[in-house]
Amino acid sequence: MFIAANKDICKYSLSDNAMDDYKKKLGNLASKIKNETPQTPLQQVLPVKSVAVPEEEEASFNNWIPKGLKRKIKAYGVQHDISQKDITIQTLQNFLKEKGDHELRISHVIGLDFNGHAQ
């Protein structure tokens, strides 16, 4: 039994010639690694572009929105290199430009704020 097991081990072991080839290749690889400088690619890091907003004191703005809309905003921001904050600011500014200016003019004329309270 011992002899049969020993024959199996010998059958799977490398021959002297194969082992010498392996050591030679391994030695060549080691010297190659020592002599060559590594060619590591460098990743360029760019800051996220922000919208030019006039310097103004900031306030917190937290709202619950549908998860699907949140995912779309995130995806849009990644694709167009814009932050979620800037998307929100631009959207609210456009909303006020389209609808808010009209309401602002009316409220100014009648002396009420957006909530209907006297100014």
Contact map, one row per residue, 1 for C-alpha under 8 A:
11111000000000000000000000000000000000000000000000000000000000000000000000000000000000000000000000000000000000000000000
11111100000000000000000000000000000000000000000000000000000000000000000000000000000000000000000000000000000000000000000
11111110000000000000000000000000000000000000000000000000000000000000000000000000000000000000000000000000000000000000000
11111111000000000000000000000000000000000000000000000000000000000000000000000000000000000000000000000000000000000000000
11111111100000000000000000000000000000000000000000000000000000000000000000000000000000000000000000000000000000000000000
01111111110000000000000000000000000000000000000000000000000000000000000000000000000000000000000000000000000000000000000
00111111111000000000000000000000000000000000000000000000000000000000000000000000000000000000000000000000000000000000000
00011111111100000000000000000000000000000000000000000000000000000000000000000000000000000000000000000000000000000000000
00001111111110000000000000000000000000000000000000000000000000000000000000000000000000000000000000000000000000000000000
00000111111110000000000000000000000000000000000000000000000000000000000000000000000000000000000000000000000000000000000
00000011111110000000000000000000000000000000000000000000000000000000000000000000000000000000000000000000000000000000000
00000001111111000000000000000000000000000000000000000000000000000000000000000000000000000000000000000000000000000000000
00000000111111100000000000000000000000000000000000000000000000000000000000000000000000000000000000000000000000000000000
00000000000111110110000000000000000000000000000000000000000000000000000000000000000000000000000000000000000000000000000
00000000000011111110000000000000000000000000000000000000000000000000000000000000000000000000000000000000000000000000000
00000000000001111111000000000000000000000000000000000000000000000000000000000000000000000000000000000000000000000000000
00000000000000111111100000000000000000000000000000000000000000000000000000000000000000000000000000000000000000000000000
00000000000001111111110000000000000000000000000000000000000000000000000000000000000000000000000000000000000000000000000
00000000000001111111111000000000000000000000000000000000000000000000000000000000000000000000000000000000000000000000000
00000000000000011111111100000000000000000000000000000000000000000000000000000000000000000000000000000000000000000000000
00000000000000001111111110000000000000000000000000000000000000000000000000000000000000000000000000000000000000000000000
00000000000000000111111111000000000000000000000000000000000000000000000000000000000000000000000000000000000000000000000
00000000000000000011111111100000000000000000000000000000000000000000000000000000000000000000000000000000000000000000000
00000000000000000001111111110000000000000000000000000000000000000000000000000000000000000000000000000000000000000000000
00000000000000000000111111111000000000000000000000000000000000000000000000000000000000000000000000000000000000000000000
00000000000000000000011111111100000000000000000000000000000000000000000000000000000000000000000000000000000000000000000
00000000000000000000001111111110000000000000000000000000000000000000000000000000000000000000000000000000000000000000000
00000000000000000000000111111111000000000000000000000000000000000000000000000000000000000000000000000000000000000000000
00000000000000000000000011111111100000000000000000000000000000000000000000000000000000000000000000000000000000000000000
00000000000000000000000001111111110000000000000000000000000000000000000000000000000000000000000000000000000000000000000
00000000000000000000000000111111111000000000000000000000000000000000000000000000000000000000000000000000000000000000000
00000000000000000000000000011111111100000000000000000000000000000000000000000000000000000000000000000000000000000000000
00000000000000000000000000001111111110000000000000000000000000000000000000000000000000000000000000000000000000000000000
00000000000000000000000000000111111110000000000000000000000000000000000000000000000000000000000000000000000000000000000
00000000000000000000000000000011111110000000000000000000000000000000000000000000000000000000000000000000000000000000000
00000000000000000000000000000001111111000000000000000000000000000000000000000000000000000000000000000000000000000000000
00000000000000000000000000000000111111100000000000000000000000000000000000000000000000000000000000000000000000000000000
00000000000000000000000000000000000111110000000000000000000000000000000000000000000000000000000000000000000000000000000
00000000000000000000000000000000000011111000000000000000000000000000000000000000000000000000000000000000000000000000000
00000000000000000000000000000000000001111100000000000000000000000000000000000000000000000000000000000000000000000000000
00000000000000000000000000000000000000111110000000000000000000000000000000000000000000000000000000000000000000000000000
00000000000000000000000000000000000000011111000000000000000000000000000000000000000000000000000000000000000000000000000
00000000000000000000000000000000000000001111100000000000000000000000000000000000000000000000000000000000000000000000000
00000000000000000000000000000000000000000111110000000000000000000000000000000000000000000000000000000000000000000000000
00000000000000000000000000000000000000000011111000000000000000000000000000000000000000000000000000000000000000000000000
00000000000000000000000000000000000000000001111100000000000000000000000000000000000000000000000000000000000000000000000
00000000000000000000000000000000000000000000111110000000000000000000000000000000000000000000000000000000000000000000000
00000000000000000000000000000000000000000000011111000000000000000000000000000000111000000000000000000000000000000000000
00000000000000000000000000000000000000000000001111100000000000000000000000000000111000000000000000000000000000000000000
00000000000000000000000000000000000000000000000111110000000000000000000000000000011001000000000000000000000000000000000
00000000000000000000000000000000000000000000000011111000000000000000000000000000000001000000000000000000000000000000000
00000000000000000000000000000000000000000000000001111100000000000000000000000000000000000000000000000000000000000000000
00000000000000000000000000000000000000000000000000111111000000000000000000000000000000000000000000000000000000000000000
00000000000000000000000000000000000000000000000000011111000000000000000000000000000000000000000000000000000000000000000
00000000000000000000000000000000000000000000000000001111100000000000000000000000000000000000000000000000000000000000000
00000000000000000000000000000000000000000000000000001111110000000000000000000000000000000000000000000000000000000000000
00000000000000000000000000000000000000000000000000000011111000000000000000000000000000000000000000000000000000000000000
00000000000000000000000000000000000000000000000000000001111100000000000000000000000000000000000000000000000000000000000
00000000000000000000000000000000000000000000000000000000111110000000000000000000000000000000000000000000000000000000000
00000000000000000000000000000000000000000000000000000000011111000000000000000000000000000000000000000000000000000000000
00000000000000000000000000000000000000000000000000000000001111100000000000000000000000000000000000000000000000000000000
00000000000000000000000000000000000000000000000000000000000111110000000000000000000000000000000000000000000000000000000
00000000000000000000000000000000000000000000000000000000000011111000000000000000000000000000000000000000000000000000000
00000000000000000000000000000000000000000000000000000000000001111100000000000000000000000000000000000000000000000000000
00000000000000000000000000000000000000000000000000000000000000111110110000000000000000000000000000000000000000000000000
00000000000000000000000000000000000000000000000000000000000000011111110000000000000000000000000000000000000000000000000
00000000000000000000000000000000000000000000000000000000000000001111111000000000000000000000000000000000000000000000000
00000000000000000000000000000000000000000000000000000000000000000111111100000000000000000000000000000000000000000000000
00000000000000000000000000000000000000000000000000000000000000001111111110000000000000000000000000000000000000000000000
00000000000000000000000000000000000000000000000000000000000000001111111111000000000000000000000000000000000000000000000
00000000000000000000000000000000000000000000000000000000000000000011111111100000000000000000000000000000000000000000000
00000000000000000000000000000000000000000000000000000000000000000001111111110000000000000000000000000000000000000000000
00000000000000000000000000000000000000000000000000000000000000000000111111111000000100100000000000000000000000000000000
00000000000000000000000000000000000000000000000000000000000000000000011111111100000100000000000000000000000000000000000
00000000000000000000000000000000000000000000000000000000000000000000001111111110000000000000000000000000000000000000000
00000000000000000000000000000000000000000000000000000000000000000000000111111111010000000000000000000000000000000000000
00000000000000000000000000000000000000000000000000000000000000000000000011111111111100100000000000000000000000000000000
00000000000000000000000000000000000000000000000000000000000000000000000001111111111000000000000000000000000000000000000
00000000000000000000000000000000000000000000000000000000000000000000000000111111100000000000000000000000000000000000000
00000000000000000000000000000000000000000000000000000000000000000000000000011111110000000000000000000000000000000000000
00000000000000000000000000000000000000000000000110000000000000000000000000001111111000000000000000000000000000000000000
00000000000000000000000000000000000000000000000111000000000000000000000000011101111101100000000000000000000000000000000
00000000000000000000000000000000000000000000000111000000000000000000000000001100111111100000000000000000000000000000000
00000000000000000000000000000000000000000000000000000000000000000000000011001000011111110000000000000000000000000000000
00000000000000000000000000000000000000000000000000000000000000000000000000000000001111111000000000000000000000000000000
00000000000000000000000000000000000000000000000001100000000000000000000000000000011111111100000000000000000000000000000
00000000000000000000000000000000000000000000000000000000000000000000000010001000011111111110000000000000000000000000000
00000000000000000000000000000000000000000000000000000000000000000000000000000000000111111111000000000000000000000000000
00000000000000000000000000000000000000000000000000000000000000000000000000000000000011111111100000000000000000000000000
00000000000000000000000000000000000000000000000000000000000000000000000000000000000001111111110000000000000000000000000
00000000000000000000000000000000000000000000000000000000000000000000000000000000000000111111111000000000000000000000000
00000000000000000000000000000000000000000000000000000000000000000000000000000000000000011111111100000000000000000000000
00000000000000000000000000000000000000000000000000000000000000000000000000000000000000001111111110000000000000000000000
00000000000000000000000000000000000000000000000000000000000000000000000000000000000000000111111111000000000000000000000
00000000000000000000000000000000000000000000000000000000000000000000000000000000000000000011111111110000000000000000000
00000000000000000000000000000000000000000000000000000000000000000000000000000000000000000001111111111000000000000000000
00000000000000000000000000000000000000000000000000000000000000000000000000000000000000000000111111111000000000000000000
00000000000000000000000000000000000000000000000000000000000000000000000000000000000000000000011111111100000000000000000
00000000000000000000000000000000000000000000000000000000000000000000000000000000000000000000001111111110000000000000000
00000000000000000000000000000000000000000000000000000000000000000000000000000000000000000000001111111111000000000000000
00000000000000000000000000000000000000000000000000000000000000000000000000000000000000000000000111111111100000000000000
00000000000000000000000000000000000000000000000000000000000000000000000000000000000000000000000001111111110000000000000
00000000000000000000000000000000000000000000000000000000000000000000000000000000000000000000000000111111111000000100000
00000000000000000000000000000000000000000000000000000000000000000000000000000000000000000000000000011111111100001100000
00000000000000000000000000000000000000000000000000000000000000000000000000000000000000000000000000001111111110000000000
00000000000000000000000000000000000000000000000000000000000000000000000000000000000000000000000000000111111111000000000
00000000000000000000000000000000000000000000000000000000000000000000000000000000000000000000000000000011111111111100000
00000000000000000000000000000000000000000000000000000000000000000000000000000000000000000000000000000001111111111000000
00000000000000000000000000000000000000000000000000000000000000000000000000000000000000000000000000000000111111100000000
00000000000000000000000000000000000000000000000000000000000000000000000000000000000000000000000000000000011111110000000
00000000000000000000000000000000000000000000000000000000000000000000000000000000000000000000000000000000001111111000011
00000000000000000000000000000000000000000000000000000000000000000000000000000000000000000000000000000000001101111111111
00000000000000000000000000000000000000000000000000000000000000000000000000000000000000000000000000000001001100111111111
00000000000000000000000000000000000000000000000000000000000000000000000000000000000000000000000000000011001000011111100
00000000000000000000000000000000000000000000000000000000000000000000000000000000000000000000000000000000000000011111100
00000000000000000000000000000000000000000000000000000000000000000000000000000000000000000000000000000000000000011111110
00000000000000000000000000000000000000000000000000000000000000000000000000000000000000000000000000000000000000011111111
00000000000000000000000000000000000000000000000000000000000000000000000000000000000000000000000000000000000000111001111
00000000000000000000000000000000000000000000000000000000000000000000000000000000000000000000000000000000000000111000111
